[in-house]
Amino acid sequence: MSRPFRLSLIDRYMLKRVCWPLAGAIVIGMAALLLERLIRLLDLFANRGGPLTLILKMLGNLVPHYLAIAIPAAFFVGILYATLRLSNDSELDVMRASGLSLRRLAAPMLLMAVVLTVASAIILGFLQPYTRYAYRALVYLVTETSWNSAIERGAFFSGFGGKTILIGDIADGGRTLRKIFIQETDDKGNNIALTAQTGELTNDPRTFSLTLILRDGVRVDSKPDGTGGKASTFTESKLPLEVVAPEPFRARGDSESELAFFELIRAYVKKSPGIGQDDALAEINYRIVRTLTVLFLPLLAIPMGLTSRRQPTSVRIVVGIAILIVYYQALNFGRDMAENGRLSSFAGLWIPFFLFSLGSTYLFHVANSRLNQDPFAVVFGTIDDTWRWSKRRWFALFRRRRPA
């Protein structure tokens, strides 16, 4: 009878050292990415108005997109930071001196990499296409539907059954309107002009019925030839607006990025007319490569984290993040070139992946087979020496230029 798998004490300790910086990096990264998009959405809604729940729905649909970016970066930073701490505290030296190889110490991190690889495959292959489509549908709702366009600041709108509306100012996220002018023609051809100091726009998104509540205004009625004018004032007046329901948003699958993984394969095999063959093949390989990359992140982060007390650690984190950024930018460039037919998917996507994975594996092998060997010692030593030399030259130049 086989014994159940259990994590040893050293495995739990290593996971604990990695999980805290991993969780912190994910929270910080997601907060930064969502905050940047929130600012852009608030700018959009400031001019058009709309309920706060719509913004929250849009942000919710962006979570899988940003999570697919944050997971690999946070995983890499978490392992690198934990390894740097263990190296600076000499804990790694003690563990390896007691007979534990670097490969054994990395086992729980590799197990975590498998779990996160499966999570990335689910997000990239199945969850992200649906939420990307849902986000685009909400953007269409905000920018193209009549009731949103009607309350754009300082612009005339005539999409309400012959009514022409001008809003001078918008406040409180579109709930409060100021300096309102409305002109319409009734069934008998008479002209009606309404002005109001303030107003409130209420809507029912299920039926697209809209009511404009006007306050402190003046109504002027006149005949078609402009004669027989009559003016009256009002404290509050409710004006129902006949809103034409917007055209339905297009069906999902207009682009390859909105197709789930198996739908993408089916579109490529059956040569779907709406999806180009190069686009589908590039997207398939791009998702596979991005998913598999997570497996090799520990093999690069651990060798980069092997350092000593005398060496600065911040440089290694910055350089590590820079390597990831360059690598993922290379993948994006390779996908674009493959979609345009200028490169094959193998050359544009798999060659950078093989270079990254084989290079990471070799660096981990060197660090594991040679005790107290830092594969990046020469590189970071050169960077540190260059930085120190640059500071000395800068301060020396600054002192020479300082007036006596």
C-alpha positions, -999 to +999 in steps of 0.1 A: +000+000+000+015+033-011+020+060+015+001+094+009+022+122-003+032+147+024+053+178+024+083+176+046+092+203+071+118+218+048+092+219+019+067+237+041+094+262+052+104+269+016+068+273+005+062+297+034+092+318+024+079+320-012+041+324-006+042+357+013+062+377-013+042+359-040+009+370-025+022+405-019+035+409-054+002+397-069-018+421-047+004+451-055+006+442-092-031+437-096-039+469-076-015+489-098-029+475-131-065+479-121-060+514-107-045+525-139-075+512-159-099+526-133-085+561-139-091+557-176-127+544-171-135+573-147-123+597-173-146+580-198-176+581-174-169+617-164-180+629-198-208+603-204-221+593-170-233+559-160-238+538-129-209+528-107-219+492-110-210+493-147-175+504-139-172+476-114-184+451-140-158+464-165-130+461-139-142+426-130-139+415-166-104+428-167-092+407-137-084+375-157-064+396-183-043+413-156-041+381-135-024+363-165+002+391-164+006+393-127+009+355-119+042+349-137+058+382-126+047+377-090+059+341-090+093+350-103+097+380-079+085+359-050+110+331-056+138+356-063+131+376-032+128+345-010+161+331-024+179+364-018+167+364+018+178+328+024+212+336+008+218+368+028+208+350+061+232+321+051+203+297+055+209+282+020+246+276+029+236+257+060+210+236+041+233+227+013+262+220+037+238+195+056+234+175+024+204+191+007+209+199-029+196+230-046+174+207-067+158+192-035+152+227-021+136+238-053+111+208-053+083+227-036+088+257-059+086+234-089+054+219-075+040+254-071+051+261-107+030+231-120-001+244-101+003+279-114+009+266-149-025+248-148-040+280-135-025+300-163-037+275-189-073+279-175-071+317-175-054+321-209-072+293-227-107+294-213-115+323-190-098+353-206-116+350-240-150+352-224-142+381-201-124+400-229-156+398-250-177+409-220-155+439-215-157+449-251-195+446-249-196+469-219-173+494-237-198+493-266-227+499-242-210+530-228-197+545-260-224+536-285-258+535-268-281+565-272-286+573-235-249+575-228-242+597-259-270+620-250-254+634-219-220+642-234-210+676-221-214+705-245-227+685-275-261+685-292-279+652-295-310+645-315-315+607-310-347+609-289-376+610-314-371+646-327-358+661-294-326+681-296-308+681-262-278+702-251-262+697-216-239+724-204-223+707-175-223+673-158-216+666-121-217+637-096-207+611-122-235+620-146-263+620-120-266+658-119-270+679-151-268+717-154-277+743-180-301+721-200-317+731-233-343+709-251-361+717-284-388+695-299-419+696-322-452+682-311-477+662-332-494+695-344-461+710-355-458+734-327-423+742-314-415+736-277-383+748-261-373+739-225-345+753-204-336+743-169-310+751-143-305+715-132-317+681-140-314+644-133-313+616-158-327+583-147-328+551-167-338+515-166-311+495-184-335+465-188-361+484-209-340+513-221-367+537-208-353+571-198-367+600-178-352+635-176-362+653-144-359+691-150-358+716-121-362+754-120-369+759-157-388+778-184-410+763-211-417+783-243-445+771-268-448+787-302-465+780-336-446+766-365-442+801-380-427+813-347-457+834-337-480+830-307-452+824-282-462+815-246-438+811-217-442+794-184-420+785-155-419+753-135-402+740-104-400+704-115-410+687-147-405+650-158-398+645-195-400+609-207-375+602-235-382+577-262-349+559-265-343+536-294-326+504-282-290+501-295-280+476-320-270+443-303-233+439-298-217+415-323-214+378-315-183+365-297-155+352-319-149+382-341-112+380-333-090+350-324-084+365-289-121+359-280-120+322-288-114+296-262-085+273-268-104+244-283-125+268-303-093+283-317-080+249-327-113+241-344-113+274-363-078+267-375-085+231-386-118+240-403-103+272-418-130+295-404-136+324-428-137+350-401-103+340-386-071+341-406-050+309-405-018+329-395-037+347-368-052+314-353-019+295-354+000+324-338-026+327-310-025+290-303+013+289-300+013+321-281-010+308-254+010+275-251+043+293-248+031+317-222+016+288-202+048+267-203+070+296-194+057+295-158+074+261-154+109+275-160+106+307-138+120+290-107+150+277-126+159+313-135+149+330-102+168+306-079+203+310-095+197+348-097+190+348-059+222+332-049+243+360-035+262+371-004+259+398+022+285+420+004+265+421-028+235+444-033+202+426-038+180+453-053+200+452-085+192+415-090+154+421-086+155+450-111+175+430-136+153+400-131+121+420-138+139+436-168+147+401-182+110+391-179+098+423-196+122+418-225+112+382-228+075+388-229+079+417-252+098+394-275+069+369-274+044+397-283+066+409-311+069+373-324+032+368-323+026+400-342+052+390-368+036+355-371+001+370-375+014+392-403+030+362-420+065+376-418+077+349-394+066+314-387+052+307-352+082+285-345+107+312-353+087+340-336+075+322-305+092+289-299+128+300-305+126+327-278+109+301-255+136+275-261+163+301-254+147+311-222+139+276-210+172+260-219+192+290-206+173+289-173+178+251-170+215+254-176+219+282-151+201+261-125+223+231-133+254+251-128+242+265-094+231+230-083+262+211-093+287+236-079+285+245-043+286+282-035+288+289-072+269+320-083+262+319-121+254+356-122+284+367-100+304+381-130+274+398-145+262+415-113+297+422-103+303+441-135+270+460-131+279+469-095+314+480-105+300+501-134+275+517-111+302+526-085+325+540-112+297+561-127+289+576-092+325+584-086+328+601-120+296+620-115+306+634-081+341+642-093+326+661-123+302+679-100+329+690-077+350+704-105+321+724-119+311+738-085+321+775-083+349+784-058 
